[in-house]
Amino acid sequence: MREAELVVAHTWDGHPIAPAEQARLGLRLDGASLAIEVDGPWHGDPAPTAPPGPTPLLWEHEVVELFLLGDDERYLEVELGPHGHHLVLELRGRRNVERSGMPIAYGVTREGARWRGRATLPTRWIPPGLRAGNAYAMHGRGAGRRFLAAHPAPGPGPDFHRLEAFQPLFPTK
């Protein structure tokens, strides 16, 4: 079993954020599944109009995202929202979606100003040669929208598909 933790503690371009705005993602990868646990602040953004489950365009709402990078620019994007919505995308090359909308086991609880989510995905979806990753969070509307990152992805604007910003996920032995 391999475990990792990502802390979304910066703006997308590298400025530190207050601890109350930070989100944590715990990863546990074994032979059968990848378990993802999210602990994040709940900002009260409106839920998508679709019922909870696989939700296109979830990145337009309050969301925490996990990106997992393997060989040949293959990567998995897992989006988890505080209202029970999720979106899983398999990509090969930047923004080149090969498959999307796969259903996952996902549950959410909210307590006060925080929410917790737990998702489970089959390991067959993990990109071959898994080596790096990043995590992001977004919330707010219009000019007040916030784009946050575990590992900053600087550039002219927020772009979470900057694969060069991803960092190793699991310690080497």
VEXRO-886930 format. One record per residue: residue number from 1; residue in three letters; x, z, y of N, C-alpha, C in turn. Coordinates in nm, 2 decimals. Layout:
<pts>
resi,resn,n_X,n_Z,n_Y,ca_X,ca_Z,ca_Y,c_X,c_Z,c_Y
NUM,ala,X,Z,Y,X,Z,Y,X,Z,Y
...
</pts>
This chain:
<pts>
resi,resn,n_X,n_Z,n_Y,ca_X,ca_Z,ca_Y,c_X,c_Z,c_Y
1,met,0.09,0.00,-0.12,0.00,0.00,0.00,0.09,0.00,0.12
2,arg,0.05,-0.08,0.22,0.12,-0.08,0.35,0.03,-0.04,0.46
3,glu,0.08,0.04,0.55,0.00,0.09,0.66,0.07,0.06,0.80
4,ala,-0.01,0.04,0.90,0.04,0.02,1.03,-0.06,0.07,1.13
5,glu,-0.02,0.10,1.25,-0.11,0.14,1.36,-0.07,0.06,1.49
6,leu,-0.17,0.00,1.55,-0.15,-0.07,1.68,-0.22,0.01,1.79
7,val,-0.16,0.03,1.90,-0.22,0.10,2.01,-0.23,0.00,2.13
8,val,-0.35,-0.03,2.17,-0.38,-0.11,2.29,-0.36,-0.02,2.41
9,ala,-0.23,-0.03,2.47,-0.19,0.06,2.58,-0.14,-0.01,2.70
10,his,-0.17,-0.14,2.72,-0.12,-0.21,2.83,-0.23,-0.31,2.88
11,thr,-0.21,-0.36,3.00,-0.29,-0.48,3.04,-0.22,-0.60,2.96
12,trp,-0.29,-0.71,2.96,-0.24,-0.83,2.89,-0.10,-0.87,2.94
13,asp,-0.07,-0.83,3.06,0.06,-0.87,3.12,0.16,-0.76,3.13
14,gly,0.13,-0.64,3.06,0.23,-0.54,3.04,0.23,-0.42,3.13
15,his,0.12,-0.40,3.21,0.11,-0.27,3.29,0.05,-0.17,3.20
16,pro,0.10,-0.04,3.20,0.04,0.06,3.12,-0.10,0.09,3.17
17,ile,-0.19,0.14,3.07,-0.32,0.18,3.11,-0.34,0.33,3.08
18,ala,-0.44,0.39,3.13,-0.47,0.53,3.11,-0.50,0.55,2.97
19,pro,-0.46,0.67,2.91,-0.50,0.70,2.77,-0.65,0.69,2.74
20,ala,-0.73,0.72,2.83,-0.88,0.71,2.81,-0.92,0.57,2.78
21,glu,-0.85,0.47,2.83,-0.89,0.33,2.81,-0.82,0.27,2.69
22,gln,-0.73,0.34,2.62,-0.66,0.29,2.51,-0.74,0.28,2.38
23,ala,-0.72,0.18,2.30,-0.78,0.17,2.17,-0.67,0.18,2.06
24,arg,-0.71,0.23,1.95,-0.62,0.24,1.83,-0.68,0.17,1.72
25,leu,-0.59,0.10,1.65,-0.63,0.03,1.53,-0.54,0.07,1.41
26,gly,-0.60,0.13,1.31,-0.52,0.16,1.19,-0.55,0.06,1.08
27,leu,-0.44,0.01,1.02,-0.45,-0.09,0.91,-0.40,-0.03,0.78
28,arg,-0.47,-0.06,0.68,-0.43,-0.02,0.54,-0.45,-0.14,0.45
29,leu,-0.34,-0.20,0.40,-0.34,-0.32,0.32,-0.30,-0.28,0.18
30,asp,-0.38,-0.31,0.08,-0.35,-0.29,-0.06,-0.37,-0.42,-0.13
31,gly,-0.36,-0.42,-0.26,-0.38,-0.55,-0.34,-0.51,-0.61,-0.33
32,ala,-0.62,-0.54,-0.30,-0.75,-0.59,-0.30,-0.81,-0.62,-0.16
33,ser,-0.77,-0.53,-0.06,-0.84,-0.54,0.07,-0.75,-0.50,0.18
34,leu,-0.80,-0.53,0.30,-0.74,-0.48,0.43,-0.85,-0.40,0.49
35,ala,-0.82,-0.27,0.52,-0.91,-0.18,0.59,-0.86,-0.17,0.73
36,ile,-0.95,-0.19,0.83,-0.92,-0.18,0.97,-1.01,-0.07,1.03
37,glu,-0.95,0.03,1.09,-1.02,0.14,1.16,-0.99,0.13,1.30
38,val,-1.09,0.13,1.38,-1.08,0.12,1.53,-1.13,0.25,1.59
39,asp,-1.06,0.30,1.69,-1.11,0.41,1.77,-1.08,0.37,1.91
40,gly,-1.19,0.34,1.98,-1.18,0.29,2.12,-1.28,0.35,2.22
41,pro,-1.25,0.34,2.34,-1.34,0.38,2.45,-1.47,0.29,2.45
42,trp,-1.58,0.35,2.47,-1.70,0.27,2.48,-1.73,0.26,2.63
43,his,-1.74,0.13,2.68,-1.76,0.10,2.82,-1.90,0.07,2.85
44,gly,-1.99,0.06,2.75,-2.13,0.04,2.78,-2.17,-0.10,2.81
45,asp,-2.08,-0.20,2.78,-2.12,-0.34,2.81,-2.24,-0.37,2.73
46,pro,-2.32,-0.47,2.77,-2.44,-0.51,2.70,-2.40,-0.57,2.56
47,ala,-2.48,-0.54,2.46,-2.46,-0.60,2.33,-2.49,-0.75,2.33
48,pro,-2.43,-0.83,2.24,-2.47,-0.97,2.23,-2.62,-0.97,2.19
49,thr,-2.69,-1.08,2.22,-2.83,-1.09,2.19,-2.86,-1.11,2.04
50,ala,-2.76,-1.16,1.96,-2.77,-1.18,1.82,-2.78,-1.04,1.75
51,pro,-2.84,-1.03,1.63,-2.83,-0.91,1.56,-2.69,-0.88,1.51
52,pro,-2.66,-0.75,1.48,-2.52,-0.72,1.43,-2.49,-0.80,1.31
53,gly,-2.36,-0.84,1.30,-2.31,-0.92,1.19,-2.22,-1.03,1.25
54,pro,-2.18,-1.13,1.18,-2.10,-1.24,1.23,-2.16,-1.30,1.36
55,thr,-2.08,-1.30,1.47,-2.14,-1.34,1.60,-2.04,-1.43,1.67
56,pro,-2.08,-1.56,1.69,-2.00,-1.65,1.76,-1.98,-1.60,1.91
57,leu,-1.87,-1.64,1.97,-1.84,-1.61,2.11,-1.83,-1.46,2.13
58,leu,-1.80,-1.38,2.03,-1.80,-1.23,2.05,-1.69,-1.19,2.16
59,trp,-1.59,-1.27,2.17,-1.49,-1.24,2.27,-1.54,-1.24,2.42
60,glu,-1.66,-1.28,2.44,-1.72,-1.28,2.57,-1.79,-1.14,2.60
61,his,-1.78,-1.05,2.50,-1.84,-0.92,2.51,-1.74,-0.81,2.50
62,glu,-1.78,-0.69,2.50,-1.68,-0.58,2.48,-1.64,-0.59,2.33
63,val,-1.51,-0.59,2.31,-1.46,-0.62,2.18,-1.31,-0.57,2.16
64,val,-1.27,-0.54,2.04,-1.13,-0.51,2.01,-1.10,-0.62,1.90
65,glu,-0.98,-0.68,1.92,-0.94,-0.79,1.84,-0.81,-0.76,1.77
66,leu,-0.79,-0.80,1.64,-0.67,-0.79,1.57,-0.63,-0.93,1.53
67,phe,-0.50,-0.96,1.55,-0.45,-1.09,1.51,-0.34,-1.07,1.41
68,leu,-0.34,-1.14,1.30,-0.24,-1.12,1.19,-0.17,-1.26,1.17
69,leu,-0.04,-1.27,1.18,0.03,-1.39,1.18,0.11,-1.40,1.05
70,gly,0.10,-1.52,0.98,0.18,-1.55,0.87,0.27,-1.67,0.89
71,asp,0.30,-1.73,0.78,0.39,-1.85,0.79,0.31,-1.97,0.85
72,asp,0.39,-2.07,0.90,0.34,-2.20,0.95,0.23,-2.18,1.05
73,glu,0.24,-2.08,1.14,0.15,-2.05,1.24,0.00,-2.03,1.19
74,arg,-0.01,-1.98,1.07,-0.14,-1.94,1.01,-0.16,-1.80,1.06
75,tyr,-0.29,-1.78,1.11,-0.32,-1.65,1.15,-0.47,-1.62,1.14
76,leu,-0.50,-1.49,1.13,-0.63,-1.44,1.11,-0.67,-1.37,1.24
77,glu,-0.78,-1.39,1.30,-0.83,-1.32,1.41,-0.96,-1.24,1.37
78,val,-0.95,-1.11,1.39,-1.07,-1.03,1.35,-1.12,-0.96,1.48
79,glu,-1.24,-0.99,1.52,-1.30,-0.93,1.64,-1.41,-0.83,1.59
80,leu,-1.40,-0.71,1.65,-1.49,-0.60,1.62,-1.55,-0.54,1.74
81,gly,-1.68,-0.54,1.75,-1.75,-0.48,1.87,-1.82,-0.35,1.84
82,pro,-1.85,-0.28,1.95,-1.91,-0.14,1.94,-2.05,-0.14,1.90
83,his,-2.12,-0.26,1.89,-2.26,-0.26,1.86,-2.28,-0.31,1.72
84,gly,-2.17,-0.33,1.64,-2.19,-0.37,1.50,-2.17,-0.52,1.48
85,his,-2.13,-0.59,1.58,-2.10,-0.74,1.58,-1.96,-0.76,1.54
86,his,-1.93,-0.87,1.47,-1.79,-0.90,1.43,-1.78,-1.05,1.42
87,leu,-1.65,-1.09,1.43,-1.62,-1.24,1.41,-1.48,-1.24,1.34
88,val,-1.47,-1.32,1.24,-1.34,-1.34,1.17,-1.32,-1.49,1.17
89,leu,-1.19,-1.53,1.22,-1.15,-1.67,1.23,-1.02,-1.69,1.15
90,glu,-1.01,-1.79,1.07,-0.89,-1.83,1.01,-0.84,-1.95,1.10
91,leu,-0.71,-1.94,1.14,-0.65,-2.04,1.23,-0.52,-2.09,1.17
92,arg,-0.49,-2.22,1.20,-0.36,-2.27,1.16,-0.31,-2.35,1.28
93,gly,-0.21,-2.30,1.35,-0.17,-2.35,1.48,-0.26,-2.29,1.59
94,arg,-0.21,-2.28,1.71,-0.28,-2.22,1.82,-0.42,-2.27,1.84
95,arg,-0.51,-2.18,1.83,-0.65,-2.21,1.85,-0.72,-2.32,1.76
96,asn,-0.65,-2.35,1.65,-0.70,-2.45,1.56,-0.78,-2.38,1.45
97,val,-0.91,-2.36,1.47,-0.99,-2.28,1.37,-1.02,-2.37,1.25
98,glu,-0.98,-2.31,1.13,-1.01,-2.38,1.01,-1.14,-2.33,0.94
99,arg,-1.17,-2.20,0.97,-1.29,-2.14,0.91,-1.33,-2.02,1.00
100,ser,-1.46,-1.99,1.01,-1.50,-1.89,1.10,-1.64,-1.83,1.05
101,gly,-1.67,-1.71,1.10,-1.80,-1.65,1.07,-1.81,-1.59,0.93
102,met,-1.70,-1.56,0.86,-1.71,-1.50,0.73,-1.77,-1.36,0.74
103,pro,-1.86,-1.32,0.65,-1.92,-1.19,0.66,-1.82,-1.08,0.61
104,ile,-1.82,-0.97,0.67,-1.73,-0.86,0.62,-1.81,-0.73,0.62
105,ala,-1.76,-0.63,0.55,-1.82,-0.50,0.55,-1.77,-0.43,0.68
106,tyr,-1.87,-0.39,0.77,-1.83,-0.34,0.90,-1.94,-0.24,0.94
107,gly,-1.90,-0.12,0.98,-1.98,-0.02,1.03,-1.93,0.04,1.15
108,val,-2.02,0.09,1.24,-1.98,0.14,1.37,-2.05,0.27,1.40
109,thr,-1.98,0.37,1.46,-2.05,0.49,1.51,-2.00,0.51,1.66
110,arg,-2.09,0.56,1.74,-2.06,0.59,1.88,-2.08,0.74,1.90
111,glu,-1.99,0.80,1.97,-2.00,0.94,2.01,-1.95,0.96,2.15
112,gly,-2.05,0.98,2.24,-2.01,1.00,2.38,-1.94,0.88,2.43
113,ala,-1.82,0.89,2.49,-1.75,0.78,2.55,-1.66,0.70,2.45
114,arg,-1.67,0.73,2.32,-1.59,0.66,2.22,-1.67,0.59,2.12
115,trp,-1.61,0.49,2.05,-1.67,0.43,1.94,-1.57,0.41,1.83
116,arg,-1.62,0.42,1.71,-1.53,0.40,1.59,-1.59,0.29,1.50
117,gly,-1.50,0.20,1.45,-1.55,0.10,1.36,-1.46,0.10,1.24
118,arg,-1.52,0.06,1.13,-1.44,0.04,1.01,-1.48,-0.09,0.94
119,ala,-1.38,-0.18,0.92,-1.41,-0.31,0.86,-1.32,-0.32,0.73
120,thr,-1.37,-0.39,0.64,-1.29,-0.42,0.51,-1.30,-0.57,0.49
121,leu,-1.18,-0.63,0.47,-1.17,-0.78,0.44,-1.09,-0.80,0.31
122,pro,-1.12,-0.90,0.24,-1.04,-0.93,0.12,-0.90,-0.98,0.15
123,thr,-0.81,-0.94,0.07,-0.67,-0.98,0.10,-0.65,-1.13,0.09
124,arg,-0.73,-1.20,0.02,-0.72,-1.35,0.01,-0.73,-1.41,0.15
125,trp,-0.79,-1.35,0.25,-0.79,-1.40,0.38,-0.67,-1.38,0.46
126,ile,-0.58,-1.29,0.42,-0.46,-1.26,0.49,-0.37,-1.38,0.49
127,pro,-0.31,-1.42,0.60,-0.23,-1.54,0.60,-0.10,-1.52,0.51
128,pro,-0.06,-1.62,0.43,0.06,-1.61,0.35,0.18,-1.58,0.44
129,gly,0.26,-1.49,0.38,0.38,-1.45,0.46,0.36,-1.36,0.58
130,leu,0.25,-1.28,0.57,0.21,-1.19,0.68,0.34,-1.12,0.74
131,arg,0.36,-1.14,0.87,0.48,-1.08,0.92,0.46,-1.01,1.06
132,ala,0.36,-1.05,1.13,0.35,-1.00,1.27,0.20,-0.99,1.31
133,gly,0.18,-0.92,1.42,0.04,-0.91,1.46,0.04,-0.86,1.61
134,asn,-0.08,-0.85,1.66,-0.11,-0.80,1.79,-0.25,-0.75,1.79
135,ala,-0.29,-0.67,1.88,-0.42,-0.62,1.90,-0.46,-0.62,2.05
136,tyr,-0.58,-0.65,2.08,-0.63,-0.67,2.22,-0.77,-0.60,2.23
137,ala,-0.80,-0.57,2.35,-0.94,-0.52,2.38,-0.98,-0.58,2.51
138,met,-1.11,-0.61,2.52,-1.17,-0.66,2.64,-1.30,-0.59,2.67
139,his,-1.32,-0.57,2.80,-1.45,-0.51,2.84,-1.47,-0.54,2.99
140,gly,-1.60,-0.52,3.03,-1.63,-0.55,3.17,-1.69,-0.68,3.19
141,arg,-1.74,-0.70,3.31,-1.81,-0.83,3.35,-1.74,-0.89,3.47
142,gly,-1.75,-1.02,3.48,-1.70,-1.09,3.61,-1.56,-1.06,3.65
143,ala,-1.54,-1.03,3.78,-1.41,-1.00,3.83,-1.35,-0.87,3.78
144,gly,-1.44,-0.78,3.73,-1.40,-0.65,3.68,-1.36,-0.65,3.53
145,arg,-1.36,-0.77,3.47,-1.33,-0.78,3.33,-1.19,-0.74,3.30
146,arg,-1.16,-0.66,3.20,-1.03,-0.61,3.17,-0.98,-0.68,3.04
147,phe,-0.86,-0.72,3.04,-0.79,-0.78,2.92,-0.67,-0.69,2.89
148,leu,-0.67,-0.63,2.77,-0.57,-0.53,2.74,-0.50,-0.57,2.61
149,ala,-0.38,-0.52,2.59,-0.30,-0.56,2.47,-0.21,-0.45,2.42
150,ala,-0.19,-0.45,2.29,-0.09,-0.36,2.22,0.05,-0.41,2.26
151,his,0.08,-0.54,2.24,0.20,-0.60,2.28,0.17,-0.70,2.39
152,pro,0.21,-0.68,2.51,0.18,-0.77,2.62,0.21,-0.92,2.59
153,ala,0.13,-1.00,2.65,0.14,-1.15,2.63,0.14,-1.21,2.77
154,pro,0.25,-1.19,2.84,0.25,-1.24,2.98,0.25,-1.39,2.99
155,gly,0.20,-1.44,3.10,0.19,-1.58,3.13,0.10,-1.60,3.26
156,pro,0.05,-1.72,3.28,-0.03,-1.74,3.40,-0.16,-1.67,3.40
157,gly,-0.21,-1.63,3.28,-0.34,-1.57,3.27,-0.35,-1.51,3.13
158,pro,-0.46,-1.43,3.10,-0.47,-1.37,2.97,-0.49,-1.48,2.86
159,asp,-0.41,-1.48,2.76,-0.41,-1.57,2.65,-0.36,-1.50,2.52
160,phe,-0.46,-1.46,2.44,-0.42,-1.38,2.32,-0.37,-1.46,2.21
161,his,-0.36,-1.59,2.22,-0.31,-1.68,2.12,-0.16,-1.71,2.15
162,arg,-0.09,-1.63,2.22,0.05,-1.65,2.24,0.12,-1.59,2.13
163,leu,0.15,-1.66,2.02,0.20,-1.61,1.90,0.34,-1.55,1.92
164,glu,0.41,-1.59,2.02,0.54,-1.54,2.04,0.54,-1.39,2.09
165,ala,0.42,-1.35,2.13,0.40,-1.21,2.18,0.38,-1.11,2.06
166,phe,0.35,-1.17,1.94,0.32,-1.08,1.83,0.45,-1.01,1.78
167,gln,0.43,-0.89,1.72,0.55,-0.81,1.68,0.53,-0.78,1.53
168,pro,0.64,-0.74,1.46,0.63,-0.70,1.32,0.53,-0.59,1.30
169,leu,0.46,-0.60,1.19,0.35,-0.50,1.17,0.40,-0.39,1.08
170,phe,0.47,-0.41,0.98,0.50,-0.31,0.88,0.66,-0.29,0.89
171,pro,0.70,-0.16,0.88,0.84,-0.13,0.88,0.91,-0.19,0.76
172,thr,1.03,-0.24,0.78,1.10,-0.29,0.67,1.18,-0.18,0.60
173,lys,1.20,-0.19,0.47,1.26,-0.08,0.40,1.41,-0.12,0.36
</pts>
